[in-house]
């Protein structure tokens, strides 16, 4: 039951990200095109699992995404809002699909449990 509740919550956050994106002045094709870009954080795993987890988690941290989004809305402009919304939406999508923040010992060890 808890797993289902968490998935519904993440799906709702993903929908919020879509709504927030709709408030920007970008073409709709930007959203799906940029949505997977935060996975560039996986490149940290080319160094080792500790660096990989750290870099991955920075790109998948909703608090960082919200801070960037709000900074864009309040001070820095729409490009930063876009970056924050994409980071937030991607993180919600990942968690809905069962991909959590990573522990430094193994890519498959996440805060949502072991993947696979």
Contact map, one row per residue, 1 for C-alpha under 8 A:
11111000000000000000000000000000000000000000000000000000000000000000000000000000000000000000000000000000000000000000
11111100000000000000000000000000000000000000000000000000000000000000000000000000000000000000000000000000000000000000
11111110000000000000000000000000000000000000000000000000000000000000000000000000000000000000000000000000000000000000
11111111000000000000000000000000000000000000000000000000000000000000000000000000000000000000000000000000000000000000
11111111100000000000000000000000000000000000000000000000000000000000000000000000000000000000000000000000000000000000
01111111110000000000000000000000000000000000000000000000000000000000000000000000000000000000000100000000000000000000
00111111111000000000000000000000000000000000000000000000000000000000000000000000000000000000001110000000000000000000
00011111111100000000000000000000000000000000000000000000000000000000000000000000000000000000000100000000000000000000
00001111111110000000000000000000000000000000000000000000000000000000000000000000000000000000000000000000000000000000
00000111111111000000000000000000000000000000000000000000000000000000000000000000000000000001101100000000000000000000
00000011111111100000000000000000000000000000000000000000000000000000000000000000000000000001100100000000000000000000
00000001111111110000000000000000000000000000000000000000000000000000000000000000000000000000000000000000000000000000
00000000111111111000000000000000000000000000000000000000000000000000000000000000000000001001000000000000000000000000
00000000011111111100000000000000000000000000000000000000000000000000000000000000000000011101100000000000000000000000
00000000001111111110000000000000000000000000000000000000000000000000000000000000000000001000000000000000000000000000
00000000000111111111000000000000000000000000000000000000000000000000000000000000000000001000000000000000000000000000
00000000000011111111100000000000000000000000000000000000000000000000000000000000000011011000000000000000000000000000
00000000000001111111110000000000000000000000000000000000000000000000000000000000000000001000000000000000000000000000
00000000000000111111111000000000000000000000000000000000000000000000000000000000000000000000000000000000000000000000
00000000000000011111111100000000000000000000000000000000000000000000000000000000000010000000000000000000000000000000
00000000000000001111111101000010000000000000000000000000000000000000000000000000010010000000000000000000000000000000
00000000000000000111111110010000000000000000000000000000000000000000000000000000000000000000000000000000000000000000
00000000000000000011111110000000000000000000000000000000000000000000000000000000000000000000000000000000000000000000
00000000000000000001111111000000000000000000000000000000000000000000000000000100010000000000000000000000000000000000
00000000000000000000011111100000000000000000000000000000000000000000000000000000000000000000000000000000000000000000
00000000000000000000100111110100000000000000000000000000000000000000000000000000000000000000000000000000000000000000
00000000000000000000000011111100000000000000000000000000000000000000000000000000000000000000000000000000000000000000
00000000000000000000010001111111000000000000000000000000000000000000000000000000000000000000000000000000000000000000
00000000000000000000000000111111100000000000000000000000000000000000000000000000000000000000000000000000000000000000
00000000000000000000000001111111110000000000000000000000000000000000000000000000000000000000000000000000000000000000
00000000000000000000100000011111111000000000000000000000000000000000000000000000000001000000000000000000000000000000
00000000000000000000000000011111111100000000000000000000000000000000000000000000000000000000000000000000000000000000
00000000000000000000000000001111111100000000000000000000000000000000000000000000000000000000000000000000000000000000
00000000000000000000000000000111111110000000000000000000000000000000000000000000000001000000000000000000000000000000
00000000000000000000000000000011111111000000000000000000000000000000000000000000000001101100000000000000000000000000
00000000000000000000000000000001111111100000000000000000000000000000000000000000000000000100000000000000000000000000
00000000000000000000000000000000011111110000000000000000000000000000000000000000000000000000000000000000000000000000
00000000000000000000000000000000001111111000000000000000001100000000000000000000000001100100000000000000000000000000
00000000000000000000000000000000000111111100000000000001001000000000000000000000000000000000000000000000000000000000
00000000000000000000000000000000000011111110000000000001000000000000000000000000000000000000000000000000000000000000
00000000000000000000000000000000000001111111000000010011111000000000000000000000000000000000000000000000000000000000
00000000000000000000000000000000000000111111110000011011000000000000000000000000000000000000000000000000000000000000
00000000000000000000000000000000000000011111111000010000000000000000000000000000000000000000000000000000000000000000
00000000000000000000000000000000000000001111111110111111000000000000000000000000000000000000000000000000000000000000
00000000000000000000000000000000000000000111111111111000000000000000000000000000000000000000000000000000000000000000
00000000000000000000000000000000000000000111111100010000000000000000000000000000000000000000000000000000000000000000
00000000000000000000000000000000000000000011111110110000000000000000000000000000000000000000000000000000000000000000
00000000000000000000000000000000000000000001111111110000000000000000000000000000000000000000000000000000000000000000
00000000000000000000000000000000000000000001101111111000000000000000000000000000000000000000000000000001111000000000
00000000000000000000000000000000000000000000100111111100000000000000000000000000000000000000000000000011100000000000
00000000000000000000000000000000000000000001101111111110000000000000000000000000000000000000000000000001000000000000
00000000000000000000000000000000000000001111111111111111000000000000000000000000000000000000000000000001000000000000
00000000000000000000000000000000000000000101100011111111100000000000000000000000000000000000000000001111001000000000
00000000000000000000000000000000000000000001000001111111110000000000000000000000000000000000000000000101000000000000
00000000000000000000000000000000000000001101000000111111111000000000000000000000000000000000000000000000000000000000
00000000000000000000000000000000000000111101000000011111111100000000000000000000000000000000000000001100000000000000
00000000000000000000000000000000000000001000000000001111111110000000000000000000000000000000000000001100000000000000
00000000000000000000000000000000000000001000000000000111111110010000000000000000000000000000000000000000000000000000
00000000000000000000000000000000000001101000000000000011111110000000000000000000000000100000000000000000000000000000
00000000000000000000000000000000000001000000000000000001111111001000000000000000000000110110000000001000000000000000
00000000000000000000000000000000000000000000000000000000111111111000000000000000000000110010000000001000000000000000
00000000000000000000000000000000000000000000000000000000000111111100000000000000000000110010000000000000000000000000
00000000000000000000000000000000000000000000000000000000000011111110000000000000000000000000000000000000000000000000
00000000000000000000000000000000000000000000000000000000010011111111000000000000000100000000000000000000000000000000
00000000000000000000000000000000000000000000000000000000000111111111100000000000001111110000000000000000000000000000
00000000000000000000000000000000000000000000000000000000000001111111110000000000000110010000000000000000000000000000
00000000000000000000000000000000000000000000000000000000000000111111111000000000000100000000000000000000000000000000
00000000000000000000000000000000000000000000000000000000000000011111111100000001101100000000000000000000000000000000
00000000000000000000000000000000000000000000000000000000000000001111111110000001111110000000000000000000000000000000
00000000000000000000000000000000000000000000000000000000000000000111111111000000100100000000000000000000000000000000
00000000000000000000000000000000000000000000000000000000000000000011111111111001100000000000000000000000000000000000
00000000000000000000000000000000000000000000000000000000000000000001111111111111110100000000000000000000000000000000
00000000000000000000000000000000000000000000000000000000000000000000111111111101100000000000000000000000000000000000
00000000000000000000000000000000000000000000000000000000000000000000011111111000000000000000000000000000000000000000
00000000000000000000000000000000000000000000000000000000000000000000001111111000000000000000000000000000000000000000
00000000000000000000000000000000000000000000000000000000000000000000001111111111000000000000000000000000000000000000
00000000000000000000000000000000000000000000000000000000000000000000001111111111100000000000000000000000000000000000
00000000000000000000000100000000000000000000000000000000000000000000000110011111110000000000000000000000000000000000
00000000000000000000000000000000000000000000000000000000000000000000000100011111111000000000000000000000000000000000
00000000000000000000000000000000000000000000000000000000000000000001101110011111111100000000000000000000000000000000
00000000000000000000000000000000000000000000000000000000000000000001111110001111111110000000000000000000000000000000
00000000000000000000100100000000000000000000000000000000000000000000100100000111111111000000000000000000000000000000
00000000000000000000000000000000000000000000000000000000000000001001100000000011111111100000000000000000000000000000
00000000000000000000000000000000000000000000000000000000000000011111110100000001111111110000000000000000000000000000
00000000000000001001100000000000000000000000000000000000000000001100100000000000111111111000000000000000000000000000
00000000000000001000000000000010011001000000000000000000000000001000000000000000011111111100000000000000000000000000
00000000000000000000000000000000001001000000000000000000001111001000000000000000001111111110000000000000000000000000
00000000000001001000000000000000000000000000000000000000000111001100000000000000000111111111000000000000000000000000
00000000000011111100000000000000001000000000000000000000000000000000000000000000000011111111100000000000000000000000
00000000000001000000000000000000001101000000000000000000000100000000000000000000000001111111110000000000000000000000
00000000000000000000000000000000000000000000000000000000000111000000000000000000000000111111111000000000000000000000
00000000011011000000000000000000000000000000000000000000000000000000000000000000000000011111111100000000000000000000
00000000011001000000000000000000000000000000000000000000000000000000000000000000000000001111111110000000000000000000
00000000000000000000000000000000000000000000000000000000000000000000000000000000000000000111111111110000000000000000
00000010010000000000000000000000000000000000000000000000000000000000000000000000000000000011111111110000000000000000
00000111011000000000000000000000000000000000000000000000000000000000000000000000000000000001111111100000000000000000
00000010000000000000000000000000000000000000000000000000000000000000000000000000000000000000111111100000000000000000
00000000000000000000000000000000000000000000000000000000000000000000000000000000000000000000011111110000000000010010
00000000000000000000000000000000000000000000000000000000000000000000000000000000000000000000011111111000000001010010
00000000000000000000000000000000000000000000000000000000000000000000000000000000000000000000011001111100000001111000
00000000000000000000000000000000000000000000000000001001100110000000000000000000000000000000000000111110000001110000
00000000000000000000000000000000000000000000000000001101100000000000000000000000000000000000000000011111011111100000
00000000000000000000000000000000000000000000000001001000000000000000000000000000000000000000000000001111111011100000
00000000000000000000000000000000000000000000000011111100000000000000000000000000000000000000000000000111111000000000
00000000000000000000000000000000000000000000000011000000000000000000000000000000000000000000000000000011111010000000
00000000000000000000000000000000000000000000000010000000000000000000000000000000000000000000000000000111111110000000
00000000000000000000000000000000000000000000000010001000000000000000000000000000000000000000000000000111111111000000
00000000000000000000000000000000000000000000000000000000000000000000000000000000000000000000000000000100011111000111
00000000000000000000000000000000000000000000000000000000000000000000000000000000000000000000000000000110111111101110
00000000000000000000000000000000000000000000000000000000000000000000000000000000000000000000000000111110001111111110
00000000000000000000000000000000000000000000000000000000000000000000000000000000000000000000000000011110000011111000
00000000000000000000000000000000000000000000000000000000000000000000000000000000000000000000000001111000000001111100
00000000000000000000000000000000000000000000000000000000000000000000000000000000000000000000000000010000000011111110
00000000000000000000000000000000000000000000000000000000000000000000000000000000000000000000000000000000000111011111
00000000000000000000000000000000000000000000000000000000000000000000000000000000000000000000000001100000000111001111
00000000000000000000000000000000000000000000000000000000000000000000000000000000000000000000000000000000000100000111
